[in-house]
Amino acid sequence: MTADLHATPEKLHLMDRTRYACKISGIHAVRGLTFALGRRRTLQLGRLLGRALYAVAGRLRKKILLNLDIAFGTAIPVNHKHAIARDACTHFCANWAELFFAAEPRRREACMHHITIAGREHLDSALARGCGVIAVSAHMGVYSLIGPRLEHDGYRFLMVVRDLESVSGSAMYARCREMIGLRAVATVPEKQFLKNTLGMLRSGGIVGIIADENRRRGGIFVNFFGRSASTAPGPAALARRTGAAIVPMFIVRNQDDTQTIHIHEPIFCTRGADEQADVRTATAAFTQAIELQIRQDPAQWPWNTWRWRTQPHGKDPGAKIRKKNTLKRIRRFFRRMRARGQAPQRKRPA
């Protein structure tokens, strides 16, 4: 089975090819730097950049702290939340640094020896059923290395990805996935997506899906840290259709800079008379598994997305804050323009 790896450089227009070439050149430059530094110094550099990011990126810091307030409320003190936010930025940059380091076959092979697997028996028992496995994961650790690590041990793995609006950006990410040895399929076109994913499951393989993001449209509202969170129903719907087991698995960074893939017990989507109820139950189950994994070490999750943005009755509490900040930026912009004489003065009523 050939995975769809998005647009190739030959299919891009001139401007897109130029952007693609610039992005790939930058990636090769960073990759070359990581090769020169070695893995240990690369991770040290990543952590240093993470601490700098936390110090200078005020907007990102506020977003992370707001999400921590939504998730934990007053259960943990403010200084602990700041420590989690700082460590989350550190882990985020260290993970990206290791991903660049792994973007070469020999280096990737070395990285595989730093990744152990816990709970392998859950994956093997689910695969023994003969219907394949849907591996549900989250943005924790170097999650893009879960597939290559499992394939290193003889499993067959296919990651589901979404296309970006930028054509050159999609091509760049496709090239990056090739560099780290991650086979992937895009959700569009749908016909090709279903052909590849169903083929992988029928042949007893593993289909990986990242399921910790907000779903603006068509999501199912399930509990996540005590609040309703719009979650993609795709993993549960696919499991119900194919009979595949949903196996939550997450990769986390250890204190000695090794990583561990934690594989949880399989979740089965029943086939009752009410399809929506079946999908909702399975979606709630794997979302709870994601929450439990995050609670074990909150700093492993980046906290940099609006996970609770979409709500059953309007937007989340942070929407008012974001709207207020946006209006402030607009007012500041027009004040600067008026000061320079580049914006019309507001007409006051007579």
C-alpha positions as CSV (number, residue, x, y, z in Angstrom):
1,M,0.0,0.0,0.0
2,T,1.3,3.4,-0.9
3,A,0.6,6.2,1.5
4,D,-0.4,9.6,0.2
5,L,2.3,12.0,1.1
6,H,0.7,15.2,-0.2
7,A,1.9,17.4,-3.0
8,T,5.4,16.8,-4.4
9,P,7.7,19.8,-5.3
10,E,7.2,19.1,-9.0
11,K,3.4,19.7,-8.7
12,L,3.8,23.1,-7.0
13,H,3.6,26.5,-8.7
14,L,6.7,28.6,-9.0
15,M,6.1,30.7,-5.8
16,D,5.1,27.5,-3.9
17,R,8.3,25.8,-5.1
18,T,10.3,28.8,-4.0
19,R,8.7,28.8,-0.5
20,Y,9.2,25.0,-0.3
21,A,12.9,25.3,-1.3
22,C,13.4,28.0,1.4
23,K,11.7,25.9,4.1
24,I,13.5,22.7,3.2
25,S,16.8,24.6,3.1
26,G,16.1,25.9,6.6
27,I,15.3,22.3,7.8
28,H,18.5,20.9,6.3
29,A,20.5,23.7,8.0
30,V,18.9,23.0,11.4
31,R,19.4,19.2,10.8
32,G,23.0,19.8,10.0
33,L,23.5,21.7,13.2
34,T,22.0,18.9,15.2
35,F,24.3,16.4,13.6
36,A,27.3,18.6,14.5
37,L,26.1,19.0,18.1
38,G,25.2,15.4,18.8
39,R,22.0,14.2,20.6
40,R,22.9,15.4,24.1
41,R,23.9,18.9,23.1
42,T,21.0,19.1,20.7
43,L,18.6,18.4,23.6
44,Q,20.4,20.9,25.8
45,L,20.0,23.5,23.1
46,G,16.3,22.6,22.7
47,R,15.7,23.1,26.5
48,L,17.6,26.4,26.4
49,L,15.3,27.6,23.5
50,G,12.3,26.4,25.5
51,R,13.2,28.5,28.5
52,A,13.8,31.5,26.3
53,L,10.5,31.0,24.6
54,Y,8.7,30.9,27.9
55,A,10.5,34.1,29.0
56,V,9.8,36.2,25.8
57,A,6.5,34.8,24.4
58,G,4.1,36.6,26.7
59,R,1.0,35.7,24.6
60,L,1.9,32.0,24.5
61,R,2.6,32.0,28.2
62,K,-0.9,33.6,29.0
63,K,-2.6,31.0,26.7
64,I,-0.9,28.1,28.5
65,L,-1.7,29.5,32.0
66,L,-5.3,30.1,30.9
67,N,-5.7,26.5,29.8
68,L,-4.1,25.3,33.0
69,D,-6.7,27.4,34.9
70,I,-9.5,25.8,32.9
71,A,-8.2,22.3,33.5
72,F,-7.1,22.5,37.1
73,G,-8.8,25.6,38.6
74,T,-7.7,26.1,42.1
75,A,-6.6,22.5,42.6
76,I,-2.9,23.4,42.1
77,P,-1.3,26.7,43.2
78,V,-0.3,29.5,40.8
79,N,3.4,29.0,41.2
80,H,3.0,25.3,40.3
81,K,1.1,26.3,37.2
82,H,3.9,28.6,36.2
83,A,6.4,25.8,36.7
84,I,4.2,23.5,34.5
85,A,4.0,26.2,31.8
86,R,7.8,26.7,31.8
87,D,8.5,22.9,31.7
88,A,5.9,22.5,28.9
89,C,7.8,25.0,26.7
90,T,11.0,23.3,27.6
91,H,9.7,19.8,26.6
92,F,8.1,21.3,23.4
93,C,11.4,22.7,22.1
94,A,13.4,19.7,23.2
95,N,11.0,17.4,21.4
96,W,11.4,19.4,18.2
97,A,15.2,19.4,18.6
98,E,15.2,15.6,18.8
99,L,12.9,15.3,15.8
100,F,15.4,17.2,13.7
101,F,18.2,15.1,15.1
102,A,16.3,11.9,14.0
103,A,15.8,13.1,10.4
104,E,18.5,10.9,9.1
105,P,18.6,7.1,8.9
106,R,21.7,6.4,11.1
107,R,20.7,9.0,13.7
108,R,17.1,7.8,13.7
109,E,18.4,4.3,14.4
110,A,20.3,5.6,17.4
111,C,17.1,7.4,18.6
112,M,15.2,4.1,18.4
113,H,17.4,2.7,21.1
114,H,16.5,5.5,23.5
115,I,12.7,4.7,23.2
116,T,11.3,1.8,25.2
117,I,7.8,0.4,25.0
118,A,5.6,-0.3,28.1
119,G,2.4,-2.3,27.8
120,R,3.3,-4.0,24.6
121,E,1.0,-6.9,25.6
122,H,-2.1,-4.7,25.2
123,L,-1.1,-3.9,21.6
124,D,-0.3,-7.6,20.8
125,S,-3.6,-8.8,22.3
126,A,-5.6,-6.2,20.2
127,L,-3.8,-7.2,17.0
128,A,-4.4,-10.9,17.7
129,R,-8.1,-10.3,17.0
130,G,-7.2,-9.8,13.3
131,C,-9.0,-6.5,12.7
132,G,-6.1,-4.2,13.1
133,V,-5.6,-1.4,15.7
134,I,-6.5,2.3,15.8
135,A,-3.7,3.9,17.9
136,V,-5.1,7.1,19.5
137,S,-2.4,9.4,20.8
138,A,-1.8,13.1,21.8
139,H,0.8,15.8,21.2
140,M,3.1,14.4,23.9
141,G,6.8,13.7,23.5
142,V,8.1,13.2,20.0
143,Y,4.8,11.6,18.9
144,S,6.0,11.4,15.3
145,L,8.5,8.7,16.4
146,I,5.8,6.3,17.7
147,G,5.3,4.9,14.2
148,P,9.0,4.5,13.3
149,R,9.6,2.9,16.7
150,L,6.8,0.4,16.2
151,E,7.9,-0.4,12.7
152,H,11.4,-0.9,14.0
153,D,10.0,-3.8,16.0
154,G,8.2,-5.3,13.0
155,Y,4.7,-3.7,13.3
156,R,3.0,-1.9,10.4
157,F,2.0,1.6,11.1
158,L,0.2,4.4,9.1
159,M,-0.3,7.9,10.6
160,V,-3.4,10.0,9.7
161,V,-2.5,13.6,9.0
162,R,-4.4,16.7,7.9
163,D,-3.4,18.9,5.0
164,L,-2.4,22.5,5.6
165,E,-3.9,25.4,3.8
166,S,-0.4,26.2,2.5
167,V,0.5,23.9,-0.4
168,S,4.2,24.5,0.2
169,G,3.7,23.8,3.9
170,S,2.0,20.5,3.2
171,A,4.8,19.5,0.9
172,M,7.4,20.5,3.5
173,Y,5.7,18.4,6.2
174,A,5.5,15.5,3.8
175,R,9.2,15.7,3.2
176,C,9.9,15.9,7.0
177,R,7.8,12.7,7.5
178,E,9.9,11.0,4.9
179,M,13.1,12.1,6.7
180,I,12.0,10.5,9.9
181,G,10.6,7.4,8.3
182,L,6.9,8.0,9.2
183,R,4.4,6.7,6.7
184,A,1.3,8.9,6.5
185,V,-2.0,9.4,4.7
186,A,-4.0,12.6,4.4
187,T,-7.7,12.8,5.3
188,V,-8.4,14.2,1.8
189,P,-9.2,13.0,-0.8
190,E,-11.5,10.9,1.3
191,K,-11.6,8.0,-1.2
192,Q,-7.9,7.6,-1.0
193,F,-7.9,8.0,2.8
194,L,-10.5,5.3,3.3
195,K,-8.7,3.0,0.9
196,N,-5.4,3.3,2.7
197,T,-6.7,3.2,6.3
198,L,-9.1,0.3,5.7
199,G,-6.4,-1.6,3.8
200,M,-4.0,-1.2,6.7
201,L,-6.6,-2.4,9.3
202,R,-7.7,-5.3,7.2
203,S,-4.1,-6.4,6.8
204,G,-3.6,-6.4,10.6
205,G,-1.7,-3.1,10.8
206,I,-1.9,0.0,13.0
207,V,-3.5,3.3,12.1
208,G,-2.4,6.2,14.2
209,I,-4.6,9.2,15.0
210,I,-3.8,12.3,17.1
211,A,-7.1,13.0,19.0
212,D,-6.4,15.7,21.5
213,E,-7.4,18.8,19.4
214,N,-10.6,20.9,19.3
215,R,-13.0,20.0,16.6
216,R,-14.8,23.1,15.4
217,R,-17.4,21.3,13.3
218,G,-18.9,17.8,13.6
219,G,-17.3,17.0,16.9
220,I,-18.7,15.1,19.8
221,F,-18.8,16.8,23.2
222,V,-17.2,14.6,25.9
223,N,-15.8,15.4,29.3
224,F,-12.1,16.5,29.3
225,F,-10.8,17.9,32.6
226,G,-14.3,18.5,33.9
227,R,-15.4,20.6,30.8
228,S,-17.1,19.7,27.6
229,A,-14.6,19.4,24.8
230,S,-15.5,19.0,21.1
231,T,-13.6,15.8,20.0
232,A,-13.3,14.2,16.5
233,P,-15.5,11.1,16.3
234,G,-13.4,9.6,13.5
235,P,-11.4,7.0,15.6
236,A,-14.6,5.6,17.2
237,A,-16.6,5.6,14.0
238,L,-13.7,3.8,12.2
239,A,-13.5,1.3,15.0
240,R,-17.2,0.6,14.9
241,R,-17.1,0.1,11.1
242,T,-14.1,-2.2,11.0
243,G,-14.2,-3.9,14.4
244,A,-10.7,-2.6,15.1
245,A,-9.7,-2.0,18.7
246,I,-8.8,1.5,19.9
247,V,-5.5,1.4,21.7
248,P,-4.4,4.7,23.4
249,M,-0.6,5.1,23.3
250,F,1.5,8.0,24.3
251,I,5.3,8.7,24.2
252,V,6.7,10.7,27.1
253,R,10.2,12.0,27.9
254,N,12.0,10.6,30.9
255,Q,14.3,12.5,33.2
256,D,17.4,10.9,31.6
257,D,16.2,12.0,28.1
258,T,15.1,8.5,27.1
259,Q,11.5,8.2,26.0
260,T,8.8,5.6,26.8
261,I,5.8,4.6,24.7
262,H,3.0,3.8,27.2
263,I,0.4,1.6,25.7
264,H,-3.0,1.4,27.5
265,E,-5.6,-1.3,27.5
266,P,-7.7,-1.5,24.3
267,I,-11.1,0.1,24.0
268,F,-13.8,-1.6,21.9
269,C,-16.6,0.2,20.2
270,T,-19.8,-1.8,20.5
271,R,-22.2,-2.2,17.6
272,G,-25.6,-1.5,19.2
273,A,-28.8,-0.2,17.8
274,D,-27.8,3.5,18.4
275,E,-24.7,4.3,16.4
276,Q,-24.3,7.8,17.8
277,A,-24.4,6.4,21.4
278,D,-21.7,3.8,20.5
279,V,-19.4,6.4,19.0
280,R,-19.9,8.8,21.9
281,T,-19.1,6.1,24.5
282,A,-15.9,5.1,22.7
283,T,-14.9,8.7,22.2
284,A,-15.4,9.5,25.9
285,A,-13.3,6.5,26.8
286,F,-10.2,7.3,24.8
287,T,-10.5,11.0,25.7
288,Q,-10.5,9.9,29.4
289,A,-7.3,7.9,28.6
290,I,-5.7,11.0,27.2
291,E,-6.6,13.0,30.3
292,L,-5.3,10.4,32.7
293,Q,-2.0,10.3,30.8
294,I,-1.7,14.1,30.9
295,R,-2.5,14.2,34.6
296,Q,0.5,12.0,35.4
297,D,2.8,14.7,34.1
298,P,1.0,17.8,32.9
299,A,4.2,19.4,31.5
300,Q,4.4,16.7,28.9
301,W,1.4,18.2,27.1
302,P,2.1,21.6,25.4
303,W,-1.2,23.3,26.5
304,N,-0.8,25.8,23.6
305,T,-4.1,25.1,21.8
306,W,-7.7,26.2,22.7
307,R,-8.9,22.7,23.5
308,W,-12.2,23.9,24.9
309,R,-12.8,26.6,22.3
310,T,-15.9,25.0,20.8
311,Q,-18.8,24.6,23.4
312,P,-22.3,23.2,23.1
313,H,-23.8,26.7,23.9
314,G,-21.3,29.3,22.6
315,K,-17.6,29.7,23.1
316,D,-15.4,28.9,26.1
317,P,-14.6,31.5,28.8
318,G,-11.3,32.4,27.2
319,A,-13.1,33.7,24.1
320,K,-14.1,36.9,25.8
321,I,-10.5,37.5,26.8
322,R,-9.2,36.8,23.3
323,K,-11.9,39.2,21.9
324,K,-10.9,41.9,24.4
325,N,-7.2,41.5,23.5
326,T,-8.0,41.7,19.8
327,L,-10.0,44.9,20.2
328,K,-7.1,46.4,22.2
329,R,-4.6,45.6,19.4
330,I,-7.0,47.1,16.8
331,R,-7.3,50.3,18.9
332,R,-3.6,50.5,19.3
333,F,-3.1,50.1,15.6
334,F,-5.5,52.9,14.6
335,R,-4.0,55.2,17.3
336,R,-0.5,54.7,15.7
337,M,-1.9,55.3,12.2
338,R,-3.6,58.5,13.4
339,A,-0.4,59.7,15.0
340,R,1.4,59.2,11.7
341,G,-1.5,60.9,9.8
342,Q,-2.2,57.7,7.9
343,A,-5.7,57.0,9.2
344,P,-8.8,59.2,9.1
345,Q,-9.9,60.9,12.3
346,R,-13.2,59.8,13.8
347,K,-15.9,62.3,13.1
348,R,-17.6,63.4,16.3
349,P,-21.3,64.1,16.2
350,A,-22.3,67.8,16.0
